[in-house]
Amino acid sequence: MTFQPVVPTGGVVGWNFLNRTMEAQRAAFTQTESYQRDEDYFRANVGNIRSAEELVADRRLLSFALDAFGLGDDIGNKYFIQKVLEDGTQDSAALSNRLSDKRYKELSDAFGFGAGQFPRNQLSFFADEIVSKNEESLFEEAVGNVDGDLRIALNLRRELSEIASDDMSETAKFYTVLGNPPLRTAFETAFRLPSAFATLDIDRQVESLQDRVESSFGAATISQFADEDMTERLVQQFLVQSDIQSFEASSSPAAIALALLQ
């Protein structure tokens, strides 16, 4: 039976309920028979993989790995994924370094199949690391099947704290946020960035986002979101703005006219 989280409502109220029940709900999710089978298979077999080619040849292993990075929709693109993994991340010309979505770089880094890298799936803690990421990602997906905004909120809290704590420059952190589709959606919504924002030159997008973050949070930095309270403020701002935008869309003259015609 497919697991379905209990989320009685959306928005901030739904977010607070989800947080209160998170531990119990995640435990219920990971104990489902189907999830246990997939986890056991991954733990038993991932250490036997010696190359990117072997990984993509095992659909079950590949699916588990891709889900851990929120890339499950790429399960059919095995040659693309193999290239991402084989190129590694050391060379600036590597495929994952040229993609705007930095989840591919995280995937490639995690496995270490590229030139000059060590295959990390041989490490004793590797399976635990990927299983933990997989649990988080798939639980978020299950929540998203009930409420899409709450899935984005969960992703925002998890991903943003990792980026904020990284030692890269602040500018690089903003680029990373914009290169991560779920985070980008969260920031665009939280700061009411117009649809035309995406058409701007990427450097101008960064400058604009820095201005919005500084105006709302006091500093033009991503590092400040290493503080859990600051991240929670951003999550709540995202949820509130999403509700406002949904209400505005449903209350527009066009929406009202359409409702009257139905």
matplotlib code that plots the C-alpha trace (Angstrom):
import matplotlib.pyplot as plt

x = [0.0, 1.3, 2.1, 0.1, 1.1, -1.6, -1.8, -5.2, -4.7, -2.1, -0.3, 1.3, -1.2, -0.5, 3.2, 3.0, 1.0, 3.4, 6.3, 4.6, 4.0, 7.1, 9.0, 6.1, 5.0, 8.6, 8.9, 5.7, 6.9, 10.2, 8.6, 6.3, 7.1, 7.9, 10.4, 12.1, 12.6, 14.2, 16.4, 17.6, 18.4, 20.4, 22.4, 23.2, 24.3, 25.6, 29.0, 29.5, 29.2, 32.6, 31.6, 28.9, 28.1, 27.3, 25.2, 23.0, 22.7, 20.9, 17.6, 16.7, 19.9, 19.8, 16.3, 17.1, 20.2, 18.3, 15.4, 17.9, 18.8, 15.3, 16.1, 13.8, 12.3, 15.6, 15.4, 14.9, 17.9, 20.5, 23.1, 22.8, 23.2, 26.2, 27.9, 27.2, 28.8, 31.7, 32.7, 32.9, 33.2, 36.9, 37.1, 35.3, 34.2, 32.5, 28.8, 27.5, 29.5, 27.8, 24.3, 22.2, 20.6, 23.3, 21.6, 23.5, 26.8, 25.7, 24.9, 28.3, 30.2, 28.3, 29.5, 32.9, 33.2, 34.9, 38.6, 40.7, 38.0, 37.5, 34.5, 32.6, 30.3, 33.2, 33.1, 31.5, 29.1, 28.1, 24.9, 23.7, 24.3, 22.3, 19.5, 19.1, 18.9, 16.5, 14.2, 14.0, 13.5, 10.8, 9.0, 9.0, 7.6, 4.8, 4.0, 4.0, 1.4, -0.9, 0.3, 2.9, 3.8, 4.6, 7.0, 8.8, 8.9, 10.5, 13.0, 13.8, 14.6, 16.8, 18.7, 19.1, 20.8, 23.4, 24.1, 24.2, 26.8, 29.1, 32.4, 31.7, 31.3, 28.0, 27.6, 28.2, 25.5, 23.0, 23.9, 23.4, 19.9, 18.9, 20.3, 18.1, 14.6, 12.7, 14.7, 14.3, 10.5, 10.6, 12.6, 10.7, 7.4, 8.6, 9.9, 7.1, 9.5, 7.6, 7.6, 9.9, 12.6, 13.6, 14.3, 16.9, 20.6, 21.7, 24.0, 21.1, 18.9, 21.5, 21.7, 17.9, 17.6, 20.3, 18.4, 15.2, 16.9, 18.6, 15.4, 13.5, 16.2, 18.7, 21.7, 22.3, 23.6, 22.6, 24.8, 22.3, 20.0, 22.3, 20.3, 17.2, 15.1, 16.0, 15.2, 11.9, 11.0, 11.7, 9.6, 6.7, 7.1, 7.0, 3.9, 2.1, 3.0, 2.0, -1.5, -1.8, -0.8, -3.3, -6.1, -5.2, -5.3, -8.6, -10.1, -9.0, -11.8, -10.9, -11.1, -14.5, -15.8, -14.7, -16.3, -19.6, -19.5, -19.1]
y = [0.0, 3.4, 5.6, 8.9, 11.4, 13.0, 16.6, 18.0, 21.4, 23.5, 26.8, 27.7, 25.7, 22.5, 23.2, 23.4, 20.2, 18.4, 19.4, 18.2, 14.8, 14.5, 11.9, 9.5, 10.0, 9.4, 6.3, 5.0, 5.7, 4.0, 0.9, 0.2, -3.1, -1.7, 0.9, -1.8, -4.0, -1.2, -0.1, -3.6, -4.2, -0.9, -1.7, -5.2, -4.3, -0.7, -1.7, -4.1, -1.4, -0.5, 2.1, 4.5, 2.1, -0.7, 1.6, 2.8, -0.9, -1.7, 0.1, -0.6, 0.8, 3.7, 4.6, 4.6, 6.8, 9.3, 9.5, 10.5, 13.6, 14.4, 13.3, 10.3, 11.6, 10.9, 7.2, 6.8, 9.0, 6.5, 7.6, 11.2, 10.1, 7.9, 10.9, 13.0, 10.3, 9.5, 13.2, 13.7, 17.2, 18.0, 19.4, 22.7, 21.3, 18.3, 18.0, 18.5, 21.7, 23.0, 22.2, 24.9, 22.3, 21.6, 18.4, 16.6, 17.8, 16.6, 13.2, 13.0, 14.1, 11.5, 8.6, 9.8, 7.9, 10.7, 11.0, 11.9, 10.9, 8.0, 5.8, 6.7, 3.7, 1.7, 3.6, 1.9, 4.8, 5.4, 3.4, 5.1, 8.5, 7.8, 5.9, 9.0, 11.3, 8.9, 8.8, 12.5, 13.0, 10.4, 11.5, 15.0, 13.6, 11.8, 15.0, 16.8, 14.4, 15.8, 19.5, 20.8, 23.8, 21.7, 19.6, 22.8, 24.0, 20.7, 20.9, 24.5, 23.8, 20.8, 22.2, 25.7, 24.8, 22.8, 25.6, 28.2, 26.2, 25.6, 27.5, 28.9, 32.6, 34.3, 35.0, 31.3, 30.5, 32.7, 31.1, 27.6, 28.6, 29.8, 26.6, 24.4, 24.3, 23.7, 26.4, 28.8, 28.4, 29.0, 32.2, 33.5, 33.0, 34.2, 37.5, 37.9, 38.0, 38.5, 35.9, 38.2, 37.7, 34.4, 36.2, 38.5, 37.9, 35.5, 38.1, 40.5, 37.8, 37.3, 41.1, 41.4, 38.4, 39.8, 43.0, 41.2, 39.0, 42.0, 44.0, 41.2, 39.7, 42.4, 40.9, 40.1, 36.6, 33.0, 32.2, 33.7, 30.8, 28.4, 29.7, 27.5, 30.4, 32.4, 29.5, 29.0, 32.7, 32.2, 29.0, 30.8, 33.8, 31.4, 29.7, 32.9, 34.4, 31.3, 31.4, 35.1, 34.5, 31.6, 33.8, 36.6, 34.3, 32.8, 36.2, 37.7, 39.0, 36.2, 33.5, 34.8, 35.0, 31.4, 30.2, 31.8, 30.1, 26.6]
z = [0.0, -0.9, 2.1, 2.3, 5.0, 7.1, 6.2, 7.2, 5.7, 3.9, 4.6, 7.9, 9.9, 7.8, 8.2, 11.9, 12.1, 9.9, 12.1, 15.2, 13.7, 11.5, 13.5, 13.7, 10.1, 8.7, 10.8, 9.4, 5.9, 6.3, 7.7, 4.8, 3.1, -0.3, 1.1, 3.3, 0.2, -1.8, 1.1, 1.8, -1.9, -2.0, 1.1, -0.1, -3.6, -3.9, -2.6, -5.4, -8.1, -9.6, -12.3, -13.4, -16.2, -13.7, -11.6, -14.5, -15.6, -12.4, -12.6, -9.0, -7.6, -9.9, -9.0, -5.3, -5.9, -8.1, -5.6, -2.9, -4.9, -6.1, -9.6, -9.8, -13.1, -14.8, -14.4, -18.1, -19.0, -18.1, -20.7, -19.5, -15.9, -16.8, -18.4, -15.3, -13.1, -15.3, -15.9, -12.1, -10.8, -10.7, -14.3, -14.9, -18.2, -16.6, -17.5, -13.9, -13.7, -16.8, -15.8, -14.0, -11.8, -9.2, -7.9, -10.7, -9.3, -5.8, -7.3, -9.1, -6.0, -3.8, -5.9, -7.0, -10.2, -12.1, -12.9, -9.9, -7.5, -5.1, -5.6, -2.3, -2.6, -1.2, 2.1, 5.1, 5.8, 2.2, 2.2, 5.4, 3.9, 0.7, 2.5, 4.8, 1.8, 0.1, 3.1, 3.3, -0.4, -0.8, 2.3, 0.9, -2.4, -0.5, 1.3, -2.1, -3.4, -0.7, -0.7, -3.1, -1.1, 2.0, -0.1, -1.2, 2.4, 3.5, 0.7, 1.5, 5.1, 4.3, 1.2, 2.3, 5.6, 3.7, 1.2, 4.0, 5.9, 2.9, 2.7, -0.9, -1.4, -0.8, -4.5, -5.3, -2.7, -4.5, -7.8, -6.2, -4.9, -8.4, -9.9, -7.7, -9.1, -5.8, -4.0, -6.8, -6.7, -2.9, -3.2, -6.2, -4.3, -0.9, -2.4, -4.9, -7.8, -11.1, -13.9, -15.9, -13.3, -15.0, -18.2, -16.7, -17.1, -14.3, -12.7, -12.6, -11.0, -8.3, -7.6, -7.5, -5.1, -2.9, -2.6, -1.7, 0.9, 2.5, 2.6, 4.4, 6.6, 7.1, 5.2, 1.6, 2.5, 2.3, 5.2, 7.7, 6.9, 8.8, 11.7, 12.0, 13.2, 10.1, 7.8, 9.6, 9.0, 5.3, 5.1, 6.7, 4.4, 1.4, 2.6, 3.4, 0.0, -1.8, -0.2, -1.0, -4.7, -4.9, -3.5, -5.9, -8.8, -7.8, -7.2, -10.6, -12.9, -15.4, -12.7, -11.5, -15.1, -15.7, -12.5, -13.5, -16.9, -15.4]

ax = plt.figure().add_subplot(projection="3d")
ax.plot(x, y, z, "-o")
ax.set_aspect("equal")
plt.show()
